[in-house]
Amino acid sequence: MSGHSCAYATESIIPRCLAYLATAQDFQISKRKVAKGTKVIEAAPVDLSRVKIPAPSIGTQQKVVDILDRFDTLTKSLTDGRINPHEYMN
């Protein structure tokens, strides 16, 4: 494992859900509070372990992941021009 990655293992959160949560503004703010450095900003795994991650039930996590995955797919399709937004709205 390099110095720029962190492994997180638990049965209470779906990895894909954790990936979405890690991009959330609340997580980013919490991460900045434990980060160190001036030129290269890093947060050590021991420091990241202090960041609270909300973990709803596995069923709720799966629903959130499914919705966000579909949204990502739709957004990419619209951006790539594979779907005409005017046709999609009708």
C-alpha positions as CSV (number, residue, x, y, z in Angstrom):
1,M,0.0,0.0,0.0
2,S,1.5,3.4,-1.0
3,G,1.4,6.5,1.2
4,H,-1.4,7.9,-0.9
5,S,-4.0,5.2,-0.3
6,C,-5.9,3.8,2.6
7,A,-7.7,0.5,3.0
8,Y,-11.0,0.4,4.9
9,A,-12.5,-3.0,5.8
10,T,-15.9,-3.5,7.4
11,E,-19.1,-5.4,6.9
12,S,-21.2,-2.4,7.9
13,I,-20.8,-0.5,4.7
14,I,-20.9,-1.3,1.0
15,P,-17.6,-0.3,-0.7
16,R,-19.5,1.5,-3.5
17,C,-21.5,3.4,-0.9
18,L,-18.3,4.4,0.9
19,A,-16.9,5.7,-2.4
20,Y,-20.0,7.9,-2.8
21,L,-19.8,9.1,0.8
22,A,-16.1,9.9,0.5
23,T,-17.1,12.5,-2.2
24,A,-19.7,14.1,0.0
25,Q,-19.0,17.6,1.3
26,D,-19.4,16.6,5.0
27,F,-16.7,13.9,4.6
28,Q,-14.4,16.3,2.7
29,I,-14.7,18.9,5.5
30,S,-14.0,16.3,8.2
31,K,-11.1,15.0,6.2
32,R,-9.6,18.5,5.9
33,K,-9.7,18.8,9.7
34,V,-7.4,15.8,10.1
35,A,-5.2,16.4,7.1
36,K,-1.6,17.6,7.4
37,G,0.9,19.3,5.2
38,T,1.2,22.6,3.2
39,K,2.4,21.7,-0.3
40,V,1.1,18.1,-0.3
41,I,-2.0,17.6,1.8
42,E,-2.3,14.1,3.3
43,A,-4.4,12.4,5.9
44,A,-2.8,9.4,7.5
45,P,-5.0,6.3,8.0
46,V,-4.8,6.7,11.8
47,D,-6.2,10.3,11.4
48,L,-8.8,9.2,8.9
49,S,-10.0,6.6,11.4
50,R,-11.3,9.5,13.5
51,V,-13.6,10.7,10.8
52,K,-17.2,9.6,11.4
53,I,-18.9,8.0,8.4
54,P,-22.7,7.7,8.6
55,A,-23.7,4.1,7.8
56,P,-27.4,3.5,7.3
57,S,-28.6,-0.1,7.0
58,I,-27.1,-2.2,4.2
59,G,-30.5,-2.2,2.4
60,T,-30.6,1.6,2.4
61,Q,-27.0,1.8,1.3
62,Q,-27.8,-0.5,-1.6
63,K,-30.8,1.6,-2.6
64,V,-28.6,4.8,-2.5
65,V,-25.9,3.1,-4.6
66,D,-28.4,1.9,-7.2
67,I,-29.9,5.4,-7.5
68,L,-26.5,7.1,-7.8
69,D,-25.2,4.5,-10.2
70,R,-28.2,5.0,-12.5
71,F,-27.8,8.8,-12.2
72,D,-24.1,8.5,-13.1
73,T,-25.0,6.4,-16.1
74,L,-27.7,8.8,-17.3
75,T,-25.4,11.8,-16.8
76,K,-22.6,10.1,-18.8
77,S,-25.1,9.2,-21.6
78,L,-26.3,12.7,-21.8
79,T,-22.8,14.1,-21.8
80,D,-21.6,11.7,-24.4
81,G,-24.5,12.5,-26.6
82,R,-25.9,9.0,-26.5
83,I,-29.2,10.3,-25.2
84,N,-31.0,13.4,-26.6
85,P,-32.1,15.3,-23.5
86,H,-35.3,16.5,-25.4
87,E,-36.3,12.9,-26.1
88,Y,-35.6,11.8,-22.6
89,M,-37.8,14.5,-21.1
90,N,-40.8,13.4,-23.2
